[in-house]
């Protein structure tokens, strides 16, 4: 295992209108890496219209390890890759500008990453929402995909809001696919997983502060994320992401048929068997996805089923969605 003090570590932080989070984000990163002899923090601004840049410039005056670059056009993947091309670290980390890492984040990540040559990337669990958060935030946390992972285990992909990777593996697969507007982390993970191991650990929790807080934001985000799901699946050539496309499509088509059945029944057409079949398919999909979250409280189950209903319909519509 390599000596951490001999490593050069690059931390890349993409930002866009992160004024409310950026200072806490950067301060948390510095607290996590200040024991390392050589590190750099590269912030890439993607056309912020608030005072994010002004706050970053104040941080640069305080810490000489920080540099700021601008990339006013492009996807989040291209913003990350812009920072990557400016970096020189043998180990590269990506942290979103609205995330706050705990003090032991980098040391724990390096310990896992450098323990075995075939490990290419490490990521940690997301921190639970605060008690005063909205029901959308609390419910999505309970049913999100990362919640099913327990302990320190190998996984097929890792979220990019906190991600530590080896440069050699990252270079081997040419990094993030810059043409993807979203799902770039799943795409990266599936490609890395073909040549290496990715490790997730819930031994630490990273706060992701800029989560959606209401149903309007939720619909907008899932339309955006879902619109690139199919393309991500094609570029990564992995079947692991296939259920995330098939389930919403089947669910949406079933709901459309159900609307047609209700309309037909209104005009005195007897379609009782078809009605029962559609309702059964819808119920089974919702129950299956809710059961995976291992919820026990009735209110949590109800909220999860409501949010999953919206999620599946929006993701189904996102297949044909164009901005």
Secondary structure, DSSP 4 states (H G I P E B T S, - for coil): ---GGG-EEEEEEEESS-TTTHHHHHHHHHHHHTTSSEEEEEEEE----SSHHHHHHHHHHH-TTEEEEE--SS-HHHHHHHHHHH---SEEEEE-TTEE--TTHHHHHHHHHTT-TTEEEEEEEEPPPPTTS-HHHHHHHHHSGGGG--SEEEES---TTEEEEEHHHHHHTTSS-TT-SS-HHHHHHHHHHTTSEEEEEEEEEEEE-----SHHHHHHHHHHHHTTHHHHHHHHT-GGGTHHHHHHHHHHHHHHHHHHHHHHHHTT---HHHHHHHHHHHHHHHHHHHHHTT--SHHHHHHHHHHHHHHHHHHHHHTS---
